[in-house]
Structures are given as structure tokens and as C-alpha cells.
Amino acid sequence: MSRTLIVHGGPILTMDDANPIVDAVGIDQGIVVATGSEAEVRERMPAGVETIHLDGRLATPGLYDAHAHVMGTGFALLEIDVSAPGVASIAVMRAATPFLPAAARRSSAAASAGRKARICGCAAM
């Protein structure tokens, strides 16, 4: 449900280096449209807008939890095949993908010298 509202009454982190903490934020249909003092934000928002008072609590931007738990990730890898298609050698892979990052190219050189290399999680000789 998108709505128009003002969040105020506590420190609000903006993640903007020029203005890292503000007193109020105006939001319209899920988009931040005003930041600053409560008076500045109220000037830019419609009269009678819904408000959320933080009671001194800190507000931060929505954060996405993009971490992985090792065991859960390992079990998930047993259920899906995310490996690259088989190739005869790292040299073949390198020739087919000239945009490989420098780290992969270094791994290819290590493999050519007879040392194990690791590309995309797969050991190669």
C-alpha cells in the first residue's frame, strides 16, 4: 500500500554525504520527496498528511539483507546445478571469454604452470 506521509521526531539517516541526518522525511507513494527540518518538510507536503512520530528513535533507509549462511548456501547448491558447462581446459574458456576479469586470467596462468586454479568455484588443472 503506497501512501503519503511524514516521518519525524527522531534522527533520520539519509545516506547523503552532504546531509547525513535530518529531522523529517516526506514520502509520497513510496518515494522520498522532501528531507530537512520538520517545518521544511511540512511546507512541501499536503495539509493533513499522515505522520509517523519516531519518539526519538533512529530511522534508517530500508536495508536489504543480502548475506548468505554457509550451511544454507551449501545445501541449496545440492538442489540446483549452478556450475558452468564443461570445457576441455582453462585455455578454451579464456579464448571464449575475452572479458574474464584479471583474477581469472591470473588463475589461468597458474593452471598453465601446473598449479591448481579456481574459477567460478570449480578446481581446474
C-alpha positions as CSV (number, residue, x, y, z in Angstrom):
1,M,0.0,0.0,0.0
2,S,1.6,3.3,-1.1
3,R,0.7,6.4,0.8
4,T,1.8,9.9,1.5
5,L,3.3,10.5,4.9
6,I,5.8,12.4,7.0
7,V,8.3,10.6,9.3
8,H,9.7,12.9,12.0
9,G,10.5,13.1,15.7
10,G,13.9,11.4,15.7
11,P,17.2,11.4,13.8
12,I,16.8,10.1,10.2
13,L,19.8,8.8,8.3
14,T,19.7,9.8,4.7
15,M,22.9,8.2,3.4
16,D,23.6,11.6,1.7
17,D,27.1,12.8,2.5
18,A,26.0,16.4,2.1
19,N,23.1,16.0,4.6
20,P,23.6,12.7,6.5
21,I,21.0,13.2,9.3
22,V,17.7,15.1,9.0
23,D,14.7,15.7,11.4
24,A,12.0,14.8,8.9
25,V,11.3,13.0,5.7
26,G,8.3,13.4,3.4
27,I,7.3,10.3,1.4
28,D,4.8,10.3,-1.5
29,Q,3.8,6.9,-3.0
30,G,7.0,5.3,-1.7
31,I,9.3,8.0,-3.0
32,V,11.2,10.4,-0.7
33,V,10.2,13.8,-1.9
34,A,11.4,16.1,0.9
35,T,14.0,16.0,3.7
36,G,15.1,18.5,6.2
37,S,13.6,20.1,9.3
38,E,10.0,19.2,10.2
39,A,8.9,22.7,9.2
40,E,10.7,22.4,5.8
41,V,9.1,19.0,5.1
42,R,5.6,20.1,6.2
43,E,5.8,23.1,3.8
44,R,6.4,20.7,0.8
45,M,3.7,18.1,1.8
46,P,-0.1,18.4,1.5
47,A,-2.0,19.6,4.5
48,G,-3.4,16.8,6.8
49,V,-0.9,14.3,5.6
50,E,-0.4,11.2,7.8
51,T,2.6,11.4,10.1
52,I,4.7,8.9,12.0
53,H,6.4,10.2,15.1
54,L,9.6,8.4,15.9
55,D,9.6,9.3,19.6
56,G,13.3,9.9,19.4
57,R,14.1,6.6,17.8
58,L,16.5,6.4,14.8
59,A,15.2,5.8,11.3
60,T,17.4,4.3,8.6
61,P,16.7,3.7,4.9
62,G,15.3,0.3,4.0
63,L,18.1,-2.2,4.1
64,Y,18.2,-5.4,2.1
65,D,19.7,-8.4,3.8
66,A,21.9,-9.9,1.0
67,H,24.0,-12.2,3.1
68,A,24.2,-15.9,3.0
69,H,24.5,-18.5,5.7
70,V,27.2,-21.0,4.8
71,M,25.3,-24.2,5.6
72,G,22.1,-23.0,3.9
73,T,24.0,-22.0,0.8
74,G,25.8,-25.3,0.7
75,F,22.5,-27.2,1.0
76,A,21.0,-25.1,-1.8
77,L,23.9,-25.9,-4.1
78,L,23.0,-29.6,-3.7
79,E,19.5,-28.8,-5.0
80,I,20.4,-26.8,-8.1
81,D,23.1,-27.0,-10.7
82,V,24.9,-23.6,-10.9
83,S,28.1,-25.0,-12.5
84,A,29.4,-23.8,-15.8
85,P,29.1,-26.1,-18.8
86,G,32.1,-28.4,-19.1
87,V,35.1,-27.1,-21.1
88,A,38.3,-29.0,-22.1
89,S,40.7,-26.5,-20.5
90,I,41.0,-23.1,-19.0
91,A,42.7,-22.0,-22.2
92,V,39.5,-22.8,-24.1
93,M,37.4,-20.9,-21.5
94,R,39.8,-18.0,-21.7
95,A,39.6,-17.9,-25.5
96,A,35.8,-18.0,-25.4
97,T,35.6,-15.2,-22.8
98,P,38.0,-12.4,-23.5
99,F,36.2,-10.3,-20.9
100,L,37.3,-12.5,-18.0
101,P,38.4,-10.4,-15.0
102,A,42.1,-10.1,-14.3
103,A,41.9,-12.5,-11.4
104,A,40.6,-15.3,-13.6
105,R,43.4,-14.6,-16.1
106,R,45.9,-14.9,-13.3
107,S,44.3,-18.2,-12.3
108,S,44.6,-19.4,-15.9
109,A,48.3,-18.6,-15.8
110,A,48.7,-20.5,-12.6
111,A,46.9,-23.5,-14.1
112,S,49.1,-23.4,-17.2
113,A,52.1,-23.6,-14.9
114,G,50.7,-26.8,-13.4
115,R,49.3,-25.3,-10.2
116,K,45.6,-25.7,-9.3
117,A,43.4,-22.7,-10.2
118,R,39.9,-21.9,-9.0
119,I,37.4,-20.3,-11.4
120,C,33.7,-20.0,-10.5
121,G,34.3,-22.3,-7.6
122,C,35.5,-25.2,-9.8
123,A,39.0,-26.5,-9.4
124,A,40.9,-26.9,-12.6
125,M,44.4,-28.2,-13.6
